[in-house]
Structures are given as structure tokens and as C-alpha cells.
Amino acid sequence: MVPIELSEEMAEMMREVLVSHLSELRMEIAYTNRKEFREYLKGRAALLEGFLAGLDKRLAAGGREMISIDKLRNVDIFQGLTDWELKIVSQFFQEEILEEGITLFQEGERADRLFILEEGAVSLTFKEE
């Protein structure tokens, strides 16, 4: 065993890279014609999935909550996606509980996040220009 200490930010980055690699690995599995190579890739994918599951568990223990594909399945913009596609999408979301009155973003800011409201209300305010 090789112990590695990572900050939460570094662990998140590593997770993103590994999720991307897993996605590419799955595509390669789907398109390879060589049975032995496909089986090898499936084994690598299984190891990577296990590693990601452990990483997700540790990140969740640190306060990060993963969003389930069942929640995403009920979101209009994700209708029609397969469970496999929802699983990929879910890896880019995290659940947050926000206090009333918090500002999520301001007009003119770069849009770098997508918010999905499960319950509550949102108020939009525009500048008078």
C-alpha cells in the first residue's frame, strides 16, 4: 500500500481526471474487437471504479455529498439519458443545502455552475440599466 495525502481540492481534481479516464476506457471497451484486450480493459475499469468509489466515500466523509442518479433522473434537462449517462453526469454534481438569502451569482458574472433547485424558491433581481 502506498499512502498519499491530498488536499480536498487535489482529491477533487484527481477524481475528475480519473472519471474522464474511466469514460475513455469504457469507450475503448465498447469499440475493441479483440476479446482478450476487452477483458483486460474491463479488469482495469473495475479497478478504477473501485478506486473511485473509495475516493468518493472519503470525499463524502469530508463533507462532500454525492448526488444520486435517481435525483437527476427527475430533472427535465436529463430526461432520456441512460443510467450509464446519468452516472457520468452525476459525477460533476454535488448536493448543497444553502441558507435563505444567499446570493448564488450576480448579473454579468461568468456562468461556471449549474444549479438544480430541489425545494424552496429563487428570486431574480436585475439592475435597472
C-alpha positions in Angstrom: 0.0 0.0 0.0 1.2 3.5 -0.9 -0.3 6.2 1.4 -0.8 9.5 -0.3 -2.1 12.6 1.4 -4.1 15.0 -0.8 -5.9 18.2 -0.1 -9.6 18.1 -0.8 -9.0 20.3 -3.9 -6.3 17.9 -5.2 -8.5 14.9 -4.5 -11.4 16.5 -6.5 -9.0 17.2 -9.4 -7.7 13.6 -9.3 -11.3 12.4 -9.2 -12.1 14.4 -12.3 -9.1 13.1 -14.2 -9.9 9.5 -13.2 -13.6 9.8 -14.2 -12.5 11.1 -17.6 -10.1 8.2 -18.0 -12.8 5.8 -17.0 -15.1 7.2 -19.6 -12.4 6.8 -22.3 -11.7 3.3 -21.0 -15.4 2.4 -21.4 -15.5 3.7 -24.9 -12.4 1.7 -25.8 -14.1 -1.4 -24.3 -17.1 -0.8 -26.4 -15.2 -0.5 -29.6 -12.4 -3.0 -29.4 -12.8 -6.2 -31.4 -10.1 -8.2 -29.5 -11.7 -10.3 -26.8 -8.6 -10.7 -24.6 -7.9 -6.9 -24.8 -11.5 -6.1 -23.9 -11.4 -8.4 -20.9 -8.1 -6.7 -19.8 -9.7 -3.3 -20.2 -12.8 -4.5 -18.2 -10.5 -5.5 -15.4 -8.8 -2.1 -15.4 -12.2 -0.4 -15.4 -13.3 -2.4 -12.5 -10.2 -1.5 -10.5 -10.7 2.2 -11.4 -14.4 2.1 -10.4 -13.4 0.6 -7.1 -10.8 3.2 -6.5 -13.3 6.0 -7.4 -15.9 4.5 -5.1 -13.3 4.7 -2.2 -12.3 8.2 -3.2 -16.0 9.3 -3.3 -16.5 7.7 0.1 -13.6 9.6 1.6 -14.7 12.9 0.0 -18.2 12.3 1.3 -16.8 11.8 4.8 -15.1 15.2 4.4 -18.5 16.9 3.9 -19.0 16.4 0.1 -22.3 14.7 -0.7 -22.7 12.8 -4.0 -25.9 13.3 -5.8 -27.8 10.1 -6.8 -28.8 9.3 -10.4 -32.4 8.9 -9.1 -32.4 12.7 -8.3 -31.0 13.6 -11.7 -33.5 11.2 -13.5 -36.3 13.6 -12.3 -34.6 16.7 -13.8 -36.2 17.8 -17.1 -32.9 18.5 -18.9 -31.6 15.0 -18.2 -34.8 13.2 -19.4 -33.9 10.5 -21.9 -30.4 9.8 -20.6 -29.5 6.2 -19.8 -28.4 5.2 -16.3 -24.8 4.9 -17.5 -25.0 8.5 -18.9 -26.7 9.7 -15.7 -23.9 8.1 -13.6 -21.3 10.1 -15.7 -23.3 13.3 -15.3 -23.8 12.8 -11.6 -20.0 12.8 -11.0 -20.0 16.5 -11.9 -22.7 17.5 -9.3 -22.6 17.8 -5.6 -25.5 18.4 -3.3 -25.6 21.6 -1.2 -28.0 23.0 1.3 -27.9 26.7 1.2 -29.2 29.2 3.7 -32.0 31.6 2.8 -30.9 34.9 1.4 -27.6 33.7 -0.1 -26.6 35.2 -3.5 -25.7 32.4 -5.9 -24.3 34.7 -8.6 -24.6 38.2 -9.8 -25.5 39.6 -13.2 -22.5 39.7 -15.6 -20.5 37.0 -13.8 -19.1 34.1 -15.8 -21.5 31.1 -15.7 -19.4 28.2 -14.4 -22.0 26.3 -12.4 -25.5 24.8 -12.9 -27.9 24.9 -10.0 -30.8 22.5 -9.8 -33.4 23.5 -7.2 -35.0 20.6 -5.4 -37.1 22.6 -3.0 -37.5 26.2 -2.0 -37.6 29.3 -4.2 -35.2 31.5 -6.1 -35.5 35.2 -6.5 -34.0 37.0 -9.6 -33.0 40.7 -9.4 -31.8 42.7 -12.3 -30.0 46.1 -12.5 -32.1 48.9 -13.9 -29.9 49.6 -16.9 
